[in-house]
Amino acid sequence: MNNISRADLEQWRAEGRPFVLIDVREPFEHEAFNIGGTNIPLAALVNSMGDIPADRVIVLYCAKGIRSVIGMQKLAARGYTQLYHLSGGIYPLSRS
């Protein structure tokens, strides 16, 4: 399992590194606070695979990092290999 820290994710952004950022939280959570990316709730992730490129680096995030790990497992089981999850989620950021 590949983890990425918030600092490393920001560095990737600053460097212009290509990746797909996916928020696996529910829409109401995404609307309340997010760090960008596409909102695909965990329950809809498998059915949305047509919208997720398998040949790109994918970074998943959620509130605490639990749902993003589950999302990684679901995508990995379907052949995705370049998967990362935001370690610790965004919960600490949303309280700032």
Stockholm file with secondary structure:
# STOCKHOLM 1.0

chainA/1-96         MNNISRADLEQWRAEGRPFVLIDVREPFEHEAFNIGGTNIPLAALVNSMGDIPADRVIVLYCAKGIRSVIGMQKLAARGYTQLYHLSGGIYPLSRS
#=GR chainA/1-96 SS CEEECHHHHHHHHHHTCCCEEEECSCHHHHHHSCCSSEECCGGGTGGGGGGSCTTSCEEEECSSSHHHHHHHHHHHTTTCCSEEEETTCSHHHHTC
#=GC SS_cons        CEEECHHHHHHHHHHTCCCEEEECSCHHHHHHSCCSSEECCGGGTGGGGGGSCTTSCEEEECSSSHHHHHHHHHHHTTTCCSEEEETTCSHHHHTC
//
